[in-house]
Amino acid sequence: MLVRTPLLFVLLMFLTTMGMSQNQQNHAFDLDDYQWKNRLLLIFAETESENSYKNQLNEFQDQQAGFDDRNLKVFHLFKNDQSFGDEKSISNSKTIELFDRFEVLDHAFVVILIGKDGTEKLRTKSVLNTDKLFSVVDAMPMRQQEMRNSDGK
């Protein structure tokens, strides 16, 4: 009985660890989790200290209410710094995957708008003006419907 108890304990620890590992993998960051719920703004840059990135943040400063109203989530994706978005850290491997998926060169600054349907709606290699961003979003059919529904409340 003494031999079985430690063996059983080790087996349970192993299975628990495997389950936690699989659970973490199942809850890994995935843009597809946002489809039909949010519009996504992906900001790609080499580092957080890049001037274009800093200028983009300045452009979006004090615009959170407009972002919230449009169900817009922002993701900051860096080739050489820690990526993040929606209050989550994004792994280096996922960041590389996103650079590849959206065909962004390593040293490029790119801003991409993804609609709720999961398709790319806008791409620019320069700082995106907030008015332009909001006008593109507001012209989308789903957004038009959202605005009509909120006016009727």
N, C-alpha and C positions, 0 to 999 in steps of 0.2 A: 504494500500500500504506500509506503514512503517513496518508492521509486516512481510509482504512477503519479503521485501528486505533483512533484516538480515537472515531470514530463507534460502532464496536463496543463500546468501553469504556463510552461514555455509554449505549448501549442496554442493556448488561448491568447497569449500575448502576440504571437505571430499572426494569428487570424485577425485580431483587433487592429494591429498595425497595418496589415494589408487592407482591411476595410477602410481605415482612415485615409490611407494613401489613395485608394480608388475614389473615395468620397471627395478628396481634394482635387483629383483629376477631373471628376465629374463637374465640380464647381469652378474649374479654371475659367479665367476670363475668356469670353467668346462674344464677338460682336453680334452674332446671330441671336443671342439672348435678348437683344434690344429690338429685333424686327417686329413691326406692327405696334410697338409701344413708344419708341423714341426716334427722333431724327438724330443723327450723329455728326459731329464735326471732328474730323481727325486732323490734328496739327502735327505734321512730321518735321523734325529738325535734327541736326546732328547733335546739338547739345542745348541745354537750358540757357546757356549764356550767349547763344547766337542772337545777333541784333534783330534779324527778321522775326524770330520767335518773341523776343521782348516787345517789339513793336506791335505784334499781333495781340499780345496780352494787354498792352495799353489800349489798343483799339476796342477790345471787348470789356474794358473796365467799366463798372457801373451799369452793365447791361443784363445782369442776372434775371431780372424780372421778364425781359423780352425773351431770354433763352428759356425760362421756365414756361412762359405762356405758349411757346412753340414746341414744347417737349423736346428740347435740344440739349443733348449731353455732349460735353467736350472731352476729347481724349488727347493727351499730350504724349507723343511717341518720339523717343530719342534714340538715335543710333549709339550714342556714347554716354548716356545718362539713364537714370531710372525712369521708365515710362509709367504713366498713371492716368486715371480718369474715373469719374463716377465714384470717387473716394476709395478707389482700389489701386493697388500696385499691379503693374503688368509685367510679367516675366520677360527676360531678355529673349528667350526663344519665341514667345508669342509676338514680341515687337519685331523681330526679324521676319517672322511669318507675315506680319501685316505690311512691312516694307516691301516684301516680295509680292504679296497678293495685290497690292495697289501699284506695283511697279514704280516705286519711289527709289531714286538713286541714293546711295549712302550719304552724300553730302548735300542733298537737296533740301530746300525748304518748300513744303507743299501743304496746302490746306484743301481738304476734301469734305464735301457735304454728302452725306448718305441719307436718303429718304427713309421713311418708315417701311417702305417696301423692300429695303435692303439694297437698292440700286444707287449708283453714283449720280448725283444731280449737279454737282459743281466741283471744279478743280481749278486751283490757281497756284502759281509759283510766287506770288507776291502777297503782301499783307491784304487780307480780305476786309473790306470796309463793312462795318456793321449794318449800315443801311442797305447795301447790296445783298448781304446775307439774308436779312429779314425780308427783303422784297422777293428774293428767289423762293424762300420758304413760303411766304404768304401767297405766292402765285400757284403753289401746288394744289391739286384738286382736294386732297385730304385735308389740307390746312384750310381751304375755302369752306369745306364742310364743317370743320371744327369751329370756325369763326361764326358761321350761320347758326350752329347749335348753341354757342355761348350767348349769341345775341337774343335767342329765343327764350332764354332762362329767366 
